[in-house]
């Protein structure tokens, strides 16, 4: 059975190999796609890419597990751990969410001004490298099917 992973924000979809982080680039956490957010100072909402339960929620990251047991990690920006003032959390750990529900709000350019990448890897945890099927590249809008697993 395949699970569709939806784009959690607008931007440009790119292979994980383009993410400036060796763990994500080598798909060590799992297969997936990253989204480079739009060039904006506006607040950008990152939404749930699947329906399920939020098992981990940090200002910069979330893990949602579907009823079928698929775990999806969203990591907002690279090297953004320990910078909670960049993010506004819109959900709670343990909460049930539907695909499209708001999780985290941030300004991509506020991240970039710190010299960090604003890329948002969207990874299905514990999957084999290269196992993301029909992965999009190029412009995406929130809710597009980013890939399936």
DRENTOR-315384 format. One record per residue (C-alpha): residue number from 1; residue in three letters; x, y, z. Coordinates in Angstrom, 1 decimal, padded with zeros to 4 digits. Each point is the difference from the previous one (the first is absolute). Last residue first. Example, Ala and Ser with C-alpha at 12.3 -4.5 7.8 and 13.67 -1.06 7.14 Angstrom:
2
<pt><num>2</num><residuo>SER</residuo><east>013.7</east><north>-001.1</north><up>007.1</up></pt>
<pt><num>1</num><residuo>ALA</residuo><east>-001.4</east><north>-003.4</north><up>000.7</up></pt>
//
This chain:
149
<pt><num>149</num><residuo>UNK</residuo><east>006.2</east><north>005.7</north><up>-000.5</up></pt>
<pt><num>148</num><residuo>UNK</residuo><east>-001.6</east><north>002.8</north><up>-001.9</up></pt>
<pt><num>147</num><residuo>UNK</residuo><east>001.3</east><north>003.4</north><up>-001.1</up></pt>
<pt><num>146</num><residuo>UNK</residuo><east>-000.8</east><north>003.7</north><up>000.3</up></pt>
<pt><num>145</num><residuo>UNK</residuo><east>-003.7</east><north>-000.4</north><up>-000.6</up></pt>
<pt><num>144</num><residuo>UNK</residuo><east>-000.9</east><north>003.7</north><up>-000.1</up></pt>
<pt><num>143</num><residuo>UNK</residuo><east>-001.7</east><north>001.3</north><up>003.2</up></pt>
<pt><num>142</num><residuo>UNK</residuo><east>002.1</east><north>003.2</north><up>000.4</up></pt>
<pt><num>141</num><residuo>UNK</residuo><east>001.2</east><north>001.1</north><up>-003.4</up></pt>
<pt><num>140</num><residuo>UNK</residuo><east>002.9</east><north>-001.4</north><up>-002.0</up></pt>
<pt><num>139</num><residuo>UNK</residuo><east>002.6</east><north>001.5</north><up>-002.4</up></pt>
<pt><num>138</num><residuo>UNK</residuo><east>002.8</east><north>-002.3</north><up>-001.1</up></pt>
<pt><num>137</num><residuo>UNK</residuo><east>000.5</east><north>-003.6</north><up>000.7</up></pt>
<pt><num>136</num><residuo>UNK</residuo><east>-002.7</east><north>-002.6</north><up>000.9</up></pt>
<pt><num>135</num><residuo>UNK</residuo><east>000.8</east><north>-003.5</north><up>001.2</up></pt>
<pt><num>134</num><residuo>UNK</residuo><east>-001.9</east><north>-002.7</north><up>-001.9</up></pt>
<pt><num>133</num><residuo>UNK</residuo><east>001.2</east><north>-002.6</north><up>002.6</up></pt>
<pt><num>132</num><residuo>UNK</residuo><east>002.1</east><north>000.6</north><up>003.1</up></pt>
<pt><num>131</num><residuo>UNK</residuo><east>002.0</east><north>-003.2</north><up>000.4</up></pt>
<pt><num>130</num><residuo>UNK</residuo><east>003.4</east><north>001.5</north><up>-001.0</up></pt>
<pt><num>129</num><residuo>UNK</residuo><east>001.6</east><north>-000.5</north><up>003.4</up></pt>
<pt><num>128</num><residuo>UNK</residuo><east>-001.9</east><north>-002.8</north><up>001.9</up></pt>
<pt><num>127</num><residuo>UNK</residuo><east>-002.7</east><north>001.1</north><up>002.4</up></pt>
<pt><num>126</num><residuo>UNK</residuo><east>000.4</east><north>000.3</north><up>003.8</up></pt>
<pt><num>125</num><residuo>UNK</residuo><east>-001.7</east><north>003.4</north><up>000.2</up></pt>
<pt><num>124</num><residuo>UNK</residuo><east>-002.0</east><north>001.4</north><up>-002.9</up></pt>
<pt><num>123</num><residuo>UNK</residuo><east>001.7</east><north>003.4</north><up>-000.6</up></pt>
<pt><num>122</num><residuo>UNK</residuo><east>-001.1</east><north>003.5</north><up>-000.7</up></pt>
<pt><num>121</num><residuo>UNK</residuo><east>003.1</east><north>002.1</north><up>000.0</up></pt>
<pt><num>120</num><residuo>UNK</residuo><east>-000.8</east><north>003.8</north><up>000.3</up></pt>
<pt><num>119</num><residuo>UNK</residuo><east>002.7</east><north>002.2</north><up>-001.5</up></pt>
<pt><num>118</num><residuo>UNK</residuo><east>000.5</east><north>003.4</north><up>001.8</up></pt>
<pt><num>117</num><residuo>UNK</residuo><east>003.8</east><north>-000.4</north><up>-000.2</up></pt>
<pt><num>116</num><residuo>UNK</residuo><east>001.8</east><north>002.1</north><up>002.6</up></pt>
<pt><num>115</num><residuo>UNK</residuo><east>002.0</east><north>003.2</north><up>-000.2</up></pt>
<pt><num>114</num><residuo>UNK</residuo><east>-002.0</east><north>001.6</north><up>002.8</up></pt>
<pt><num>113</num><residuo>UNK</residuo><east>-001.7</east><north>002.1</north><up>-002.6</up></pt>
<pt><num>112</num><residuo>UNK</residuo><east>-001.2</east><north>-003.2</north><up>-001.7</up></pt>
<pt><num>111</num><residuo>UNK</residuo><east>-002.0</east><north>-001.0</north><up>003.1</up></pt>
<pt><num>110</num><residuo>UNK</residuo><east>-001.7</east><north>003.4</north><up>000.1</up></pt>
<pt><num>109</num><residuo>UNK</residuo><east>-000.5</east><north>-000.3</north><up>-003.8</up></pt>
<pt><num>108</num><residuo>UNK</residuo><east>-002.0</east><north>-003.2</north><up>000.4</up></pt>
<pt><num>107</num><residuo>UNK</residuo><east>-002.3</east><north>001.6</north><up>002.6</up></pt>
<pt><num>106</num><residuo>UNK</residuo><east>-001.6</east><north>-002.6</north><up>002.2</up></pt>
<pt><num>105</num><residuo>UNK</residuo><east>-003.3</east><north>-001.7</north><up>001.0</up></pt>
<pt><num>104</num><residuo>UNK</residuo><east>-000.2</east><north>-003.6</north><up>001.3</up></pt>
<pt><num>103</num><residuo>UNK</residuo><east>-002.6</east><north>-002.7</north><up>000.0</up></pt>
<pt><num>102</num><residuo>UNK</residuo><east>-003.1</east><north>001.2</north><up>-002.0</up></pt>
<pt><num>101</num><residuo>UNK</residuo><east>-002.5</east><north>-002.7</north><up>-001.1</up></pt>
<pt><num>100</num><residuo>UNK</residuo><east>000.4</east><north>-001.0</north><up>-003.7</up></pt>
<pt><num>99</num><residuo>UNK</residuo><east>-000.1</east><north>-003.7</north><up>000.5</up></pt>
<pt><num>98</num><residuo>UNK</residuo><east>-002.1</east><north>-000.6</north><up>003.0</up></pt>
<pt><num>97</num><residuo>UNK</residuo><east>001.3</east><north>000.2</north><up>003.5</up></pt>
<pt><num>96</num><residuo>UNK</residuo><east>-000.3</east><north>-002.0</north><up>003.2</up></pt>
<pt><num>95</num><residuo>UNK</residuo><east>001.8</east><north>001.6</north><up>003.0</up></pt>
<pt><num>94</num><residuo>UNK</residuo><east>002.6</east><north>-001.8</north><up>002.1</up></pt>
<pt><num>93</num><residuo>UNK</residuo><east>002.5</east><north>002.9</north><up>-000.3</up></pt>
<pt><num>92</num><residuo>UNK</residuo><east>-001.9</east><north>003.2</north><up>-000.5</up></pt>
<pt><num>91</num><residuo>UNK</residuo><east>-000.7</east><north>002.2</north><up>-003.0</up></pt>
<pt><num>90</num><residuo>UNK</residuo><east>000.6</east><north>003.6</north><up>-001.2</up></pt>
<pt><num>89</num><residuo>UNK</residuo><east>003.7</east><north>000.4</north><up>001.0</up></pt>
<pt><num>88</num><residuo>UNK</residuo><east>001.4</east><north>003.4</north><up>-000.9</up></pt>
<pt><num>87</num><residuo>UNK</residuo><east>003.6</east><north>-000.1</north><up>-001.2</up></pt>
<pt><num>86</num><residuo>UNK</residuo><east>003.1</east><north>002.2</north><up>-000.3</up></pt>
<pt><num>85</num><residuo>UNK</residuo><east>000.1</east><north>000.6</north><up>003.8</up></pt>
<pt><num>84</num><residuo>UNK</residuo><east>000.5</east><north>-003.7</north><up>000.5</up></pt>
<pt><num>83</num><residuo>UNK</residuo><east>003.6</east><north>000.1</north><up>-001.3</up></pt>
<pt><num>82</num><residuo>UNK</residuo><east>001.5</east><north>-003.0</north><up>001.8</up></pt>
<pt><num>81</num><residuo>UNK</residuo><east>-000.2</east><north>-002.3</north><up>-003.1</up></pt>
<pt><num>80</num><residuo>UNK</residuo><east>-000.1</east><north>002.1</north><up>-003.1</up></pt>
<pt><num>79</num><residuo>UNK</residuo><east>003.1</east><north>-001.7</north><up>-001.5</up></pt>
<pt><num>78</num><residuo>UNK</residuo><east>-001.9</east><north>-000.6</north><up>-003.3</up></pt>
<pt><num>77</num><residuo>UNK</residuo><east>-003.5</east><north>001.5</north><up>-000.5</up></pt>
<pt><num>76</num><residuo>UNK</residuo><east>-003.3</east><north>-001.4</north><up>001.2</up></pt>
<pt><num>75</num><residuo>UNK</residuo><east>000.4</east><north>-003.8</north><up>000.4</up></pt>
<pt><num>74</num><residuo>UNK</residuo><east>-003.1</east><north>-002.0</north><up>-000.8</up></pt>
<pt><num>73</num><residuo>UNK</residuo><east>000.2</east><north>-003.7</north><up>001.0</up></pt>
<pt><num>72</num><residuo>UNK</residuo><east>-002.7</east><north>-002.4</north><up>-001.2</up></pt>
<pt><num>71</num><residuo>UNK</residuo><east>-000.7</east><north>-003.3</north><up>001.7</up></pt>
<pt><num>70</num><residuo>UNK</residuo><east>-002.1</east><north>-002.6</north><up>-001.7</up></pt>
<pt><num>69</num><residuo>UNK</residuo><east>-001.8</east><north>-002.2</north><up>002.5</up></pt>
<pt><num>68</num><residuo>UNK</residuo><east>-003.2</east><north>-000.6</north><up>-001.9</up></pt>
<pt><num>67</num><residuo>UNK</residuo><east>-001.9</east><north>002.4</north><up>002.3</up></pt>
<pt><num>66</num><residuo>UNK</residuo><east>002.5</east><north>002.6</north><up>-001.1</up></pt>
<pt><num>65</num><residuo>UNK</residuo><east>003.0</east><north>001.1</north><up>002.1</up></pt>
<pt><num>64</num><residuo>UNK</residuo><east>000.9</east><north>003.7</north><up>000.0</up></pt>
<pt><num>63</num><residuo>UNK</residuo><east>003.4</east><north>001.3</north><up>001.0</up></pt>
<pt><num>62</num><residuo>UNK</residuo><east>000.6</east><north>003.7</north><up>000.3</up></pt>
<pt><num>61</num><residuo>UNK</residuo><east>002.9</east><north>002.4</north><up>-000.2</up></pt>
<pt><num>60</num><residuo>UNK</residuo><east>001.3</east><north>003.5</north><up>000.7</up></pt>
<pt><num>59</num><residuo>UNK</residuo><east>-002.1</east><north>001.1</north><up>003.0</up></pt>
<pt><num>58</num><residuo>UNK</residuo><east>000.0</east><north>-003.6</north><up>001.2</up></pt>
<pt><num>57</num><residuo>UNK</residuo><east>-002.8</east><north>-002.5</north><up>-000.4</up></pt>
<pt><num>56</num><residuo>UNK</residuo><east>000.3</east><north>-003.8</north><up>000.4</up></pt>
<pt><num>55</num><residuo>UNK</residuo><east>-002.7</east><north>-002.7</north><up>-000.3</up></pt>
<pt><num>54</num><residuo>UNK</residuo><east>-002.5</east><north>002.2</north><up>-001.9</up></pt>
<pt><num>53</num><residuo>UNK</residuo><east>-002.8</east><north>-002.4</north><up>-000.8</up></pt>
<pt><num>52</num><residuo>UNK</residuo><east>-001.3</east><north>-000.7</north><up>-003.5</up></pt>
<pt><num>51</num><residuo>UNK</residuo><east>-001.0</east><north>001.6</north><up>-003.3</up></pt>
<pt><num>50</num><residuo>UNK</residuo><east>002.8</east><north>000.7</north><up>-002.4</up></pt>
<pt><num>49</num><residuo>UNK</residuo><east>002.1</east><north>002.9</north><up>-001.2</up></pt>
<pt><num>48</num><residuo>UNK</residuo><east>-001.0</east><north>002.1</north><up>003.1</up></pt>
<pt><num>47</num><residuo>UNK</residuo><east>000.3</east><north>003.7</north><up>-000.7</up></pt>
<pt><num>46</num><residuo>UNK</residuo><east>003.0</east><north>002.5</north><up>000.0</up></pt>
<pt><num>45</num><residuo>UNK</residuo><east>-001.4</east><north>003.5</north><up>000.1</up></pt>
<pt><num>44</num><residuo>UNK</residuo><east>002.1</east><north>002.8</north><up>-001.4</up></pt>
<pt><num>43</num><residuo>UNK</residuo><east>000.2</east><north>003.4</north><up>001.7</up></pt>
<pt><num>42</num><residuo>UNK</residuo><east>001.0</east><north>002.5</north><up>-002.6</up></pt>
<pt><num>41</num><residuo>UNK</residuo><east>003.7</east><north>001.0</north><up>-000.4</up></pt>
<pt><num>40</num><residuo>UNK</residuo><east>000.0</east><north>-001.8</north><up>-003.3</up></pt>
<pt><num>39</num><residuo>UNK</residuo><east>002.1</east><north>-001.9</north><up>-002.5</up></pt>
<pt><num>38</num><residuo>UNK</residuo><east>-002.2</east><north>-003.0</north><up>-000.4</up></pt>
<pt><num>37</num><residuo>UNK</residuo><east>000.9</east><north>-003.2</north><up>002.0</up></pt>
<pt><num>36</num><residuo>UNK</residuo><east>002.5</east><north>-002.5</north><up>-001.2</up></pt>
<pt><num>35</num><residuo>UNK</residuo><east>-001.9</east><north>-003.3</north><up>000.3</up></pt>
<pt><num>34</num><residuo>UNK</residuo><east>001.8</east><north>-003.3</north><up>000.7</up></pt>
<pt><num>33</num><residuo>UNK</residuo><east>-001.0</east><north>-003.4</north><up>-001.3</up></pt>
<pt><num>32</num><residuo>UNK</residuo><east>-000.1</east><north>-003.4</north><up>001.7</up></pt>
<pt><num>31</num><residuo>UNK</residuo><east>001.9</east><north>-003.2</north><up>000.9</up></pt>
<pt><num>30</num><residuo>UNK</residuo><east>001.0</east><north>-000.7</north><up>003.6</up></pt>
<pt><num>29</num><residuo>UNK</residuo><east>002.1</east><north>001.2</north><up>002.9</up></pt>
<pt><num>28</num><residuo>UNK</residuo><east>003.3</east><north>-000.9</north><up>-001.8</up></pt>
<pt><num>27</num><residuo>UNK</residuo><east>-001.3</east><north>001.5</north><up>-003.3</up></pt>
<pt><num>26</num><residuo>UNK</residuo><east>003.6</east><north>000.9</north><up>-001.0</up></pt>
<pt><num>25</num><residuo>UNK</residuo><east>-001.1</east><north>003.7</north><up>-000.4</up></pt>
<pt><num>24</num><residuo>UNK</residuo><east>-001.9</east><north>-000.1</north><up>003.3</up></pt>
<pt><num>23</num><residuo>UNK</residuo><east>003.0</east><north>-001.1</north><up>002.1</up></pt>
<pt><num>22</num><residuo>UNK</residuo><east>002.5</east><north>002.0</north><up>-002.0</up></pt>
<pt><num>21</num><residuo>UNK</residuo><east>-001.8</east><north>003.3</north><up>000.4</up></pt>
<pt><num>20</num><residuo>UNK</residuo><east>000.0</east><north>002.6</north><up>-002.7</up></pt>
<pt><num>19</num><residuo>UNK</residuo><east>-003.1</east><north>-001.4</north><up>-001.7</up></pt>
<pt><num>18</num><residuo>UNK</residuo><east>000.6</east><north>-000.7</north><up>-003.7</up></pt>
<pt><num>17</num><residuo>UNK</residuo><east>000.1</east><north>-003.8</north><up>000.4</up></pt>
<pt><num>16</num><residuo>UNK</residuo><east>-003.5</east><north>000.2</north><up>001.6</up></pt>
<pt><num>15</num><residuo>UNK</residuo><east>-001.3</east><north>000.6</north><up>-003.6</up></pt>
<pt><num>14</num><residuo>UNK</residuo><east>-001.7</east><north>003.3</north><up>-000.6</up></pt>
<pt><num>13</num><residuo>UNK</residuo><east>-003.5</east><north>001.4</north><up>000.3</up></pt>
<pt><num>12</num><residuo>UNK</residuo><east>-000.2</east><north>003.8</north><up>-000.5</up></pt>
<pt><num>11</num><residuo>UNK</residuo><east>-002.3</east><north>001.9</north><up>002.3</up></pt>
<pt><num>10</num><residuo>UNK</residuo><east>-003.5</east><north>000.0</north><up>001.6</up></pt>
<pt><num>9</num><residuo>UNK</residuo><east>-000.4</east><north>-002.0</north><up>003.2</up></pt>
<pt><num>8</num><residuo>UNK</residuo><east>-000.7</east><north>-003.4</north><up>001.5</up></pt>
<pt><num>7</num><residuo>UNK</residuo><east>000.1</east><north>-001.8</north><up>-003.4</up></pt>
<pt><num>6</num><residuo>UNK</residuo><east>-002.1</east><north>-003.2</north><up>000.3</up></pt>
<pt><num>5</num><residuo>UNK</residuo><east>001.4</east><north>-003.5</north><up>000.7</up></pt>
<pt><num>4</num><residuo>UNK</residuo><east>-002.1</east><north>-002.6</north><up>-001.7</up></pt>
<pt><num>3</num><residuo>UNK</residuo><east>000.1</east><north>-003.5</north><up>001.7</up></pt>
<pt><num>2</num><residuo>UNK</residuo><east>000.3</east><north>-003.1</north><up>-002.1</up></pt>
<pt><num>1</num><residuo>UNK</residuo><east>-001.4</east><north>-003.4</north><up>000.9</up></pt>
//
